[in-house]
Amino acid sequence: MVRKGQEAIAALQGAIGQLDTLGSIGADDPIFKRWYRDTAGLVDEVFGYGSRHTRAFAEVDFTYSVERPDTTSMGSLNRFLWGLKDARAALEAMVKELQESGG
Protein backbone atom coordinates (compact mmCIF):
# COMPACT_ATOMS: atom_id res chain seq x y z
CA MET A 1 0.00 0.00 0.00
CA VAL A 2 1.48 3.31 -1.09
CA ARG A 3 0.39 6.34 0.90
CA LYS A 4 0.07 9.69 -0.83
CA GLY A 5 -1.28 13.15 -0.17
CA GLN A 6 -3.06 13.91 3.07
CA GLU A 7 -2.98 10.26 4.12
CA ALA A 8 0.82 10.28 3.95
CA ILE A 9 1.04 13.57 5.84
CA ALA A 10 -1.31 12.30 8.55
CA ALA A 11 0.63 9.05 8.93
CA LEU A 12 3.97 10.87 9.25
CA GLN A 13 2.43 13.29 11.75
CA GLY A 14 1.19 10.29 13.72
CA ALA A 15 4.72 8.90 13.89
CA ILE A 16 5.96 12.32 15.05
CA GLY A 17 3.23 12.42 17.69
CA GLN A 18 4.49 9.17 19.21
CA LEU A 19 8.01 10.52 19.76
CA ASP A 20 7.20 12.19 23.08
CA THR A 21 6.20 8.88 24.63
CA LEU A 22 9.37 7.14 23.45
CA GLY A 23 11.83 9.31 25.38
CA SER A 24 11.36 7.40 28.60
CA ILE A 25 11.84 3.86 27.30
CA GLY A 26 15.19 3.52 25.49
CA ALA A 27 16.42 2.04 22.23
CA ASP A 28 16.26 -1.58 23.45
CA ASP A 29 12.59 -1.42 24.32
CA PRO A 30 10.27 -3.43 22.02
CA ILE A 31 7.90 -0.45 21.81
CA PHE A 32 10.66 1.73 20.36
CA LYS A 33 11.80 -1.04 18.02
CA ARG A 34 8.26 -1.41 16.68
CA TRP A 35 7.90 2.38 16.25
CA TYR A 36 11.20 2.50 14.35
CA ARG A 37 10.32 -0.45 12.10
CA ASP A 38 6.84 0.90 11.39
CA THR A 39 8.11 4.42 10.72
CA ALA A 40 10.93 3.24 8.46
CA GLY A 41 8.34 1.22 6.51
CA LEU A 42 6.07 4.25 6.32
CA VAL A 43 8.87 6.41 4.90
CA ASP A 44 9.50 3.69 2.30
CA GLU A 45 5.78 3.64 1.40
CA VAL A 46 5.55 7.40 1.04
CA PHE A 47 8.83 8.19 -0.72
CA GLY A 48 9.96 4.87 -2.17
CA TYR A 49 12.48 2.30 -1.02
CA GLY A 50 16.02 3.63 -1.27
CA SER A 51 14.94 7.27 -1.58
CA ARG A 52 16.96 10.04 0.04
CA HIS A 53 14.21 10.22 2.67
CA THR A 54 14.62 6.54 3.51
CA ARG A 55 18.38 6.98 3.74
CA ALA A 56 18.06 10.10 5.91
CA PHE A 57 15.79 8.29 8.37
CA ALA A 58 18.04 5.22 8.42
CA GLU A 59 21.05 7.42 9.24
CA VAL A 60 19.53 8.69 12.48
CA ASP A 61 21.57 7.24 15.35
CA PHE A 62 19.74 6.22 18.51
CA THR A 63 22.71 4.40 20.02
CA TYR A 64 26.46 4.71 19.82
CA SER A 65 27.81 2.61 16.97
CA VAL A 66 30.66 1.48 19.18
CA GLU A 67 30.13 1.33 22.93
CA ARG A 68 33.16 2.62 24.75
CA PRO A 69 33.94 1.21 28.19
CA ASP A 70 33.46 4.67 29.72
CA THR A 71 29.99 5.18 28.20
CA THR A 72 27.55 5.58 31.05
CA SER A 73 23.87 4.74 31.00
CA MET A 74 23.28 8.52 31.06
CA GLY A 75 25.48 8.88 27.97
CA SER A 76 23.49 6.17 26.19
CA LEU A 77 20.23 7.85 27.20
CA ASN A 78 21.46 11.19 25.89
CA ARG A 79 22.40 9.58 22.54
CA PHE A 80 18.93 8.05 22.37
CA LEU A 81 17.23 11.39 23.14
CA TRP A 82 19.34 13.15 20.50
CA GLY A 83 18.33 10.43 18.06
CA LEU A 84 14.67 11.12 18.82
CA LYS A 85 15.24 14.84 18.16
CA ASP A 86 16.99 14.02 14.88
CA ALA A 87 14.14 11.68 13.89
CA ARG A 88 11.61 14.42 14.67
CA ALA A 89 13.52 16.89 12.51
CA ALA A 90 13.77 14.43 9.61
CA LEU A 91 10.08 13.49 9.77
CA GLU A 92 8.95 17.12 10.10
CA ALA A 93 11.03 18.01 7.03
CA MET A 94 9.31 15.22 5.11
CA VAL A 95 5.89 16.51 6.15
CA LYS A 96 6.83 20.03 5.12
CA GLU A 97 8.06 18.81 1.75
CA LEU A 98 4.79 16.96 1.13
CA GLN A 99 2.74 19.98 2.19
CA GLU A 100 4.71 22.32 -0.07
CA SER A 101 4.38 19.98 -3.03
CA GLY A 102 0.65 19.66 -2.51
CA GLY A 103 0.84 16.22 -0.91
C-alpha positions as CSV (number, residue, x, y, z in Angstrom):
1,M,0.0,0.0,0.0
2,V,1.5,3.3,-1.1
3,R,0.4,6.3,0.9
4,K,0.1,9.7,-0.8
5,G,-1.3,13.1,-0.2
6,Q,-3.1,13.9,3.1
7,E,-3.0,10.3,4.1
8,A,0.8,10.3,3.9
9,I,1.0,13.6,5.8
10,A,-1.3,12.3,8.5
11,A,0.6,9.0,8.9
12,L,4.0,10.9,9.2
13,Q,2.4,13.3,11.8
14,G,1.2,10.3,13.7
15,A,4.7,8.9,13.9
16,I,6.0,12.3,15.1
17,G,3.2,12.4,17.7
18,Q,4.5,9.2,19.2
19,L,8.0,10.5,19.8
20,D,7.2,12.2,23.1
21,T,6.2,8.9,24.6
22,L,9.4,7.1,23.5
23,G,11.8,9.3,25.4
24,S,11.4,7.4,28.6
25,I,11.8,3.9,27.3
26,G,15.2,3.5,25.5
27,A,16.4,2.0,22.2
28,D,16.3,-1.6,23.5
29,D,12.6,-1.4,24.3
30,P,10.3,-3.4,22.0
31,I,7.9,-0.4,21.8
32,F,10.7,1.7,20.4
33,K,11.8,-1.0,18.0
34,R,8.3,-1.4,16.7
35,W,7.9,2.4,16.2
36,Y,11.2,2.5,14.4
37,R,10.3,-0.4,12.1
38,D,6.8,0.9,11.4
39,T,8.1,4.4,10.7
40,A,10.9,3.2,8.5
41,G,8.3,1.2,6.5
42,L,6.1,4.3,6.3
43,V,8.9,6.4,4.9
44,D,9.5,3.7,2.3
45,E,5.8,3.6,1.4
46,V,5.6,7.4,1.0
47,F,8.8,8.2,-0.7
48,G,10.0,4.9,-2.2
49,Y,12.5,2.3,-1.0
50,G,16.0,3.6,-1.3
51,S,14.9,7.3,-1.6
52,R,17.0,10.0,0.0
53,H,14.2,10.2,2.7
54,T,14.6,6.5,3.5
55,R,18.4,7.0,3.7
56,A,18.1,10.1,5.9
57,F,15.8,8.3,8.4
58,A,18.0,5.2,8.4
59,E,21.1,7.4,9.2
60,V,19.5,8.7,12.5
61,D,21.6,7.2,15.4
62,F,19.7,6.2,18.5
63,T,22.7,4.4,20.0
64,Y,26.5,4.7,19.8
65,S,27.8,2.6,17.0
66,V,30.7,1.5,19.2
67,E,30.1,1.3,22.9
68,R,33.2,2.6,24.7
69,P,33.9,1.2,28.2
70,D,33.5,4.7,29.7
71,T,30.0,5.2,28.2
72,T,27.5,5.6,31.1
73,S,23.9,4.7,31.0
74,M,23.3,8.5,31.1
75,G,25.5,8.9,28.0
76,S,23.5,6.2,26.2
77,L,20.2,7.9,27.2
78,N,21.5,11.2,25.9
79,R,22.4,9.6,22.5
80,F,18.9,8.0,22.4
81,L,17.2,11.4,23.1
82,W,19.3,13.2,20.5
83,G,18.3,10.4,18.1
84,L,14.7,11.1,18.8
85,K,15.2,14.8,18.2
86,D,17.0,14.0,14.9
87,A,14.1,11.7,13.9
88,R,11.6,14.4,14.7
89,A,13.5,16.9,12.5
90,A,13.8,14.4,9.6
91,L,10.1,13.5,9.8
92,E,9.0,17.1,10.1
93,A,11.0,18.0,7.0
94,M,9.3,15.2,5.1
95,V,5.9,16.5,6.1
96,K,6.8,20.0,5.1
97,E,8.1,18.8,1.8
98,L,4.8,17.0,1.1
99,Q,2.7,20.0,2.2
100,E,4.7,22.3,-0.1
101,S,4.4,20.0,-3.0
102,G,0.6,19.7,-2.5
103,G,0.8,16.2,-0.9
